[in-house]
Amino acid sequence: MMPKGLASLLLLLIVLITRAVRILCGGDEYDQQFFNAYDQHDHGLSIYGDGGQLKMGYYDQSCPSVETVVRNITWSNVAAKPFLAAKLLRLHFHDAFVRGNDASVLLDSTSTNKAEKDAFPNLSLSGYDVIDEIKAALEEKCNGTVSCADILAMAARDAVSFQFQRPMWEVLTGRKDGKISLATDIGPNIPSPRANFSTLLAQFSSKGLNIVDLVVLSGGHTIGIGHCSLIFNRLYNFTGKGDTDPFLNQDYAKTLMGLCPKNSPASSVEMDPHSSLSFDSHYFTILNQKKGLFLSDAALLTDRRSALISQLMRIPRVFYDRFARSMMKMGAIGVLGDGNALIRECEANGLRKNFYEKSCPQAEQLGCDASVLLDTVGTTKSEKDTIPNLTLSGFDVIDDVKAKVEQVCPGIVSCADILALAARDSVSFPFKQPKWDVLTGRRDGRISLASDVAGNIPSPFSDFITLKKVFAKKGLSATDLVVLSGGHTIGVAHCATFSNRLYNFTGEGDSDPSLNPTYAQSLKKQCPNPAKSSTTAEMDPRSSLTFDTHYFTILNQHKGLFQSDAALLTDKKSAEMVKQLQSTDDFFFEFNKSMEKIGAVELLTGKDGEIRKKCRVVN
């Protein structure tokens, strides 16, 4: 006789399979009982939050226009940049799974704490500027009322809903914002794209989500891209023997190899091929063809229950209904009560898109802390008058822009913002469109010391380790180091900064052996020994007026002008990145991201600093 427990389990499995067949065969009615068998085993997670904090219409009295404001701004941004739907959905997911729905993912690192957004899995998050734009608009209407956590949940819903022009799920509101954000919380809480089924299910269960939620929310991979570095092992070294994952569709694997050649970490691919901008059930179609991009996708087929659910999710109406339910559950994870949190500013670094939209709408058309612009005063030598900065120029352009801005909006626009905007616009000029977004809201510093320059400006004589440390001090990665070095594709350098590589590299009258000999001879003709202080050479030969990827091409030919350029080839990962950045699309994409990061280094915002009347002197 069959044991009673086994008989019950077998009966349940038969019932589930029977109902699954009914759904797959296109029955007119969606058999909710199939999923009820799982839903009844939830771990007590309520869509209203543990303390019932969430409800419909939370802001009906205090901020009745909140839903309209969030939807209009989100839809406007997604219409202009369709990829933002995936970005905002992922931002909400990463917030909910770490410390709950408290907007801690938006907080910046400080000098004493590395925040969530700077942990490795979160470095590719974006969409922060959209949240900041929404928050600024709501603060004008309902000051100190709507939480960043609620904005994040609503923006994710509206971003996905844009293509349907209607809300795809309800967002209950009443969340509060957290005060703590720790990078160390990311590893144990954010599911890895390399995780197996048991690990994924355990992580979801720890948040009060079940196996249906795991499969359904994985369907969010129907939009967005994945970085090649996350699938290299599946393509090239699955078992450590240079092999491909046998569970990956082999035709698809060959396609991926073409899109993600070895040593191309900056490249990315669609998670749902040919459908990555359309929120639909196509992800589950390709998943069942063994074309899931990540190991975590493929893992859903290794369990009989999740494999069956993934088949059901191929039906659009079933997927949309279950996705709505799972998103509401996810939006209730770890909701903070009134006594544990606050309503805070979302843009932790003080910058946001369209900062001057009301106070000086012409600011961007006309044209950090800007301490480099200050003149020496008395015996206090300023930054611009120390040796590394003596060759700086362009101060007159900043002065010109500032004078024109002051005529239109006196005392409003900082020199620091003008500097950031002018750098973007000067590089963008040949393209006739902005090459990266510049968030604004910087304030000007009052101190400029020559003694601050040496320890902070990377030297053209530096080795890779030194360069990496200097960049790390500013919160910038090794990738940022390589990418921003690409700025050497335009401009010239004085012979004195590299003549040692030509005439006396080791003190014995020799040349740097890592420098291309033919190139070295060409440089010697341009820079005889001793060179005149005014003599210069192009940093990117015959291409120094064109912003392009040519710098990385010549660098791979050992024609980098400075020791700091050549240093990029002395580190394996850096050298791989140099090769990858010969691709125009990859370089421009990464350069844009790195410039946005460098524009947020050591800011003065809010009430700190001042708005100078003239950029060369403090008020």
Sequence and secondary structure as in RCSB ss.txt:
>XXXX:A:sequence
MMPKGLASLLLLLIVLITRAVRILCGGDEYDQQFFNAYDQHDHGLSIYGDGGQLKMGYYDQSCPSVETVVRNITW
SNVAAKPFLAAKLLRLHFHDAFVRGNDASVLLDSTSTNKAEKDAFPNLSLSGYDVIDEIKAALEEKCNGTVSCAD
ILAMAARDAVSFQFQRPMWEVLTGRKDGKISLATDIGPNIPSPRANFSTLLAQFSSKGLNIVDLVVLSGGHTIGI
GHCSLIFNRLYNFTGKGDTDPFLNQDYAKTLMGLCPKNSPASSVEMDPHSSLSFDSHYFTILNQKKGLFLSDAAL
LTDRRSALISQLMRIPRVFYDRFARSMMKMGAIGVLGDGNALIRECEANGLRKNFYEKSCPQAEQLGCDASVLLD
TVGTTKSEKDTIPNLTLSGFDVIDDVKAKVEQVCPGIVSCADILALAARDSVSFPFKQPKWDVLTGRRDGRISLA
SDVAGNIPSPFSDFITLKKVFAKKGLSATDLVVLSGGHTIGVAHCATFSNRLYNFTGEGDSDPSLNPTYAQSLKK
QCPNPAKSSTTAEMDPRSSLTFDTHYFTILNQHKGLFQSDAALLTDKKSAEMVKQLQSTDDFFFEFNKSMEKIGA
VELLTGKDGEIRKKCRVVN
>XXXX:A:secstr
   HHHHHHHHHHHHHHHHHHHHHTT SS  THHHHHHHTT  S  TT TTS  BTTTTTTT TTHHHHHHHHHH
HHHHH TTHHHHHHHHHHHHHTTTSSS GGG   BTTB  GGGSGGGTT   HHHHHHHHHHHHHHSTTTS HHH
HHHHHHHHHHHGGGTS SS   B   B S   GGGHHHHS  TT  HHHHHHHHHHTT  HHHHHHHHGGGGSSE
EEGGGTHHHHH SSSSS   TTS HHHHHHHHHHS TT TT EEESSTT TTS SSHHHHHHTTT  SSHHHHGG
GSSHHHHHHHHHTTSHHHHHHHHHHHHHHHTTTT   GGG B   S TTS BTTTTTTT TTHHHH    GGG  
 BTTB  GGGSGGGTT   HHHHHHHHHHHHHHSTTTS HHHHHHHHHHHHHHGGGTS SS   B   B S   G
GGTTTTS  TT  HHHHHHHHHHTT  HHHHHHHHGGGGS EEEGGGTHHHHH SSSSS   TTS HHHHHHHHH
HS SS  TT EEESSTT TTS SSHHHHHHTTT  SSHHHHGGGSSHHHHHHHHHTTSHHHHHHHHHHHHHHHTT
TT   TTSSB  SBTTB  
